[in-house]
Amino acid sequence: MGISTQPLFRAKSRIRENGAGMALLAVIAIFSIAPHAVAHPVPFSYLDVRIEPGAIEVTLVAHMFDVAHELGVDPPDRVLDQNVLVAQGNAVLALLRKRLQIAAGGQPLTGGTWSAPEPLPDRQSVRWHARYLTTSAPGSVTVTAMLFPYDPAHQTFLNFYEGDALTSQAILDRSHPQLEYFVGDRQGVLAVIRKFVPAGIHHILVGPDHLLFLVGLLLLGGSVRRLLVVVSAFTAAHSITLSLAALNVVTPPARLIEPAIALSIVYVGVDNLMVGRGRDVRAWIAFAFGFIHGFGFANVLREMNLPSRALGWSLFSFNLGVEIGQLLVVVVVASALMGLRSRNEAAGRRLAFAGSLAVILVGAFWFVQRIFFPGGIA
């Protein structure tokens, strides 16, 4: 007795028909959604800052999608209607002025005169002009912009002009919302010096690894002249690698430099314990390891957004600040050690021995931490 296969064929046919129908519905859904998806480009804002004698002029261009989102207008192209802009333009301008801060010479600019919003249909955007009066020529102009925080991918293209010349370009986003621009005149140079000299002093005084390396070099004491030679050798070496790294000529990864800096501290402590009479190679040690420490300085300097137009002055100023900080350390530590040795030579030797052991232990701890626990020990 045979078994009929017709029910099986009919079942398979229904499955195929249902599958084809579902696929057809999926295709229709995709094509119905696609126009809405591709119609929303990735919006950008454009900000031009023009530095003039006695004034700073600003031009802001925002995409209609962003403006419409802030106003709750749908469809977005309605914001290009002059009547809509006149009725609601002040509301979005008030938001944008809160999210855009401009400072000249460190002083926030307030009370600027803003124009009425101007629709730009060909660019699907809206434009505003502003003018801020300044009492003196600013050495620097700082722009902070988070114009449309609802969109994490939003970017603001920033252009700086001095007169009619485009002098610098940058992109501001959520991770980098601020930029300091240095004007290309004497006031700009002074502004660079005022910023980077204190930064160099601060870094050497609060950087524990560089500071401990210096202290280790000073523990054995010596004449003022000898100690100045040691510090100068360190400065000469780290200035070279700092400049090379800041110019992106040589940029070794931090995962190699940071452990190497820790090893340099260990080496200084060991050398102090092994030193014999008449043997003082601290200047050579400072010079050799100064190259490594220079790359460490560069990692910090790179995070400060070096001004491309004043790169030379910023490097010089930062190095000068580091040298001033080092001299402060030398004066304080060397004076204390000299004072102790003048009263009790044996106590001075014991302090140098104990201090060298401490330098070795701390340097070794940092080395292990930076090799095996680069993210820190929980």
ZIDASUL-V933532 format. One record per residue. N is the residue number from 1. RES is the residue in three letters. SS is DSSP state (helix for helix, strand for strand, loop for the rest). Layout:
N,RES,SS
N,RES,SS
This chain:
1,MET,loop
2,GLY,loop
3,ILE,loop
4,SER,loop
5,THR,loop
6,GLN,helix
7,PRO,helix
8,LEU,helix
9,PHE,helix
10,ARG,helix
11,ALA,helix
12,LYS,helix
13,SER,helix
14,ARG,helix
15,ILE,helix
16,ARG,helix
17,GLU,helix
18,ASN,helix
19,GLY,helix
20,ALA,helix
21,GLY,helix
22,MET,helix
23,ALA,helix
24,LEU,helix
25,LEU,helix
26,ALA,helix
27,VAL,helix
28,ILE,helix
29,ALA,helix
30,ILE,helix
31,PHE,helix
32,SER,helix
33,ILE,helix
34,ALA,helix
35,PRO,helix
36,HIS,helix
37,ALA,helix
38,VAL,helix
39,ALA,loop
40,HIS,loop
41,PRO,loop
42,VAL,loop
43,PRO,loop
44,PHE,strand
45,SER,strand
46,TYR,strand
47,LEU,strand
48,ASP,strand
49,VAL,strand
50,ARG,strand
51,ILE,strand
52,GLU,strand
53,PRO,loop
54,GLY,loop
55,ALA,strand
56,ILE,strand
57,GLU,strand
58,VAL,strand
59,THR,strand
60,LEU,strand
61,VAL,strand
62,ALA,strand
63,HIS,strand
64,MET,helix
65,PHE,helix
66,ASP,helix
67,VAL,helix
68,ALA,helix
69,HIS,helix
70,GLU,helix
71,LEU,helix
72,GLY,loop
73,VAL,loop
74,ASP,loop
75,PRO,loop
76,PRO,helix
77,ASP,helix
78,ARG,helix
79,VAL,helix
80,LEU,helix
81,ASP,loop
82,GLN,helix
83,ASN,helix
84,VAL,helix
85,LEU,helix
86,VAL,helix
87,ALA,helix
88,GLN,helix
89,GLY,helix
90,ASN,helix
91,ALA,helix
92,VAL,helix
93,LEU,helix
94,ALA,helix
95,LEU,helix
96,LEU,helix
97,ARG,helix
98,LYS,helix
99,ARG,helix
100,LEU,strand
101,GLN,strand
102,ILE,strand
103,ALA,strand
104,ALA,strand
105,GLY,loop
106,GLY,loop
107,GLN,strand
108,PRO,strand
109,LEU,loop
110,THR,loop
111,GLY,loop
112,GLY,loop
113,THR,strand
114,TRP,strand
115,SER,loop
116,ALA,loop
117,PRO,loop
118,GLU,strand
119,PRO,strand
120,LEU,strand
121,PRO,helix
122,ASP,helix
123,ARG,helix
124,GLN,loop
125,SER,strand
126,VAL,strand
127,ARG,strand
128,TRP,strand
129,HIS,strand
130,ALA,strand
131,ARG,strand
132,TYR,strand
133,LEU,strand
134,THR,loop
135,THR,loop
136,SER,loop
137,ALA,loop
138,PRO,loop
139,GLY,loop
140,SER,strand
141,VAL,strand
142,THR,strand
143,VAL,strand
144,THR,strand
145,ALA,strand
146,MET,loop
147,LEU,loop
148,PHE,loop
149,PRO,loop
150,TYR,loop
151,ASP,loop
152,PRO,loop
153,ALA,loop
154,HIS,loop
155,GLN,strand
156,THR,strand
157,PHE,strand
158,LEU,strand
159,ASN,strand
160,PHE,strand
161,TYR,strand
162,GLU,strand
163,GLY,loop
164,ASP,loop
165,ALA,strand
166,LEU,strand
167,THR,strand
168,SER,strand
169,GLN,strand
170,ALA,strand
171,ILE,strand
172,LEU,strand
173,ASP,loop
174,ARG,loop
175,SER,loop
176,HIS,loop
177,PRO,loop
178,GLN,strand
179,LEU,strand
180,GLU,strand
181,TYR,strand
182,PHE,strand
183,VAL,loop
184,GLY,loop
185,ASP,loop
186,ARG,helix
187,GLN,helix
188,GLY,helix
189,VAL,helix
190,LEU,helix
191,ALA,helix
192,VAL,helix
193,ILE,helix
194,ARG,helix
195,LYS,helix
196,PHE,helix
197,VAL,helix
198,PRO,helix
199,ALA,helix
200,GLY,helix
201,ILE,helix
202,HIS,helix
203,HIS,helix
204,ILE,helix
205,LEU,helix
206,VAL,helix
207,GLY,loop
208,PRO,helix
209,ASP,helix
210,HIS,helix
211,LEU,helix
212,LEU,helix
213,PHE,helix
214,LEU,helix
215,VAL,helix
216,GLY,helix
217,LEU,helix
218,LEU,helix
219,LEU,loop
220,LEU,loop
221,GLY,loop
222,GLY,loop
223,SER,loop
224,VAL,helix
225,ARG,helix
226,ARG,helix
227,LEU,helix
228,LEU,helix
229,VAL,helix
230,VAL,helix
231,VAL,helix
232,SER,helix
233,ALA,helix
234,PHE,helix
235,THR,helix
236,ALA,helix
237,ALA,helix
238,HIS,helix
239,SER,helix
240,ILE,helix
241,THR,helix
242,LEU,helix
243,SER,helix
244,LEU,helix
245,ALA,helix
246,ALA,helix
247,LEU,loop
248,ASN,loop
249,VAL,loop
250,VAL,loop
251,THR,loop
252,PRO,loop
253,PRO,loop
254,ALA,helix
255,ARG,helix
256,LEU,helix
257,ILE,helix
258,GLU,helix
259,PRO,helix
260,ALA,helix
261,ILE,helix
262,ALA,helix
263,LEU,helix
264,SER,helix
265,ILE,helix
266,VAL,helix
267,TYR,helix
268,VAL,helix
269,GLY,helix
270,VAL,helix
271,ASP,helix
272,ASN,helix
273,LEU,helix
274,MET,helix
275,VAL,loop
276,GLY,loop
277,ARG,loop
278,GLY,loop
279,ARG,loop
280,ASP,loop
281,VAL,loop
282,ARG,helix
283,ALA,helix
284,TRP,helix
285,ILE,helix
286,ALA,helix
287,PHE,helix
288,ALA,helix
289,PHE,helix
290,GLY,helix
291,PHE,helix
292,ILE,helix
293,HIS,helix
294,GLY,helix
295,PHE,helix
296,GLY,helix
297,PHE,helix
298,ALA,helix
299,ASN,helix
300,VAL,helix
301,LEU,helix
302,ARG,helix
303,GLU,loop
304,MET,loop
305,ASN,loop
306,LEU,loop
307,PRO,loop
308,SER,helix
309,ARG,helix
310,ALA,helix
311,LEU,helix
312,GLY,helix
313,TRP,helix
314,SER,helix
315,LEU,helix
316,PHE,helix
317,SER,helix
318,PHE,helix
319,ASN,helix
320,LEU,helix
321,GLY,helix
322,VAL,helix
323,GLU,helix
324,ILE,helix
325,GLY,helix
326,GLN,helix
327,LEU,helix
328,LEU,helix
329,VAL,helix
330,VAL,helix
331,VAL,helix
332,VAL,helix
333,VAL,helix
334,ALA,helix
335,SER,helix
336,ALA,helix
337,LEU,helix
338,MET,helix
339,GLY,helix
340,LEU,helix
341,ARG,helix
342,SER,helix
343,ARG,helix
344,ASN,loop
345,GLU,helix
346,ALA,helix
347,ALA,helix
348,GLY,helix
349,ARG,helix
350,ARG,helix
351,LEU,helix
352,ALA,helix
353,PHE,helix
354,ALA,helix
355,GLY,helix
356,SER,helix
357,LEU,helix
358,ALA,helix
359,VAL,helix
360,ILE,helix
361,LEU,helix
362,VAL,helix
363,GLY,helix
364,ALA,helix
365,PHE,helix
366,TRP,helix
367,PHE,helix
368,VAL,helix
369,GLN,helix
370,ARG,helix
371,ILE,helix
372,PHE,helix
373,PHE,loop
374,PRO,loop
375,GLY,loop
376,GLY,loop
377,ILE,loop
378,ALA,loop
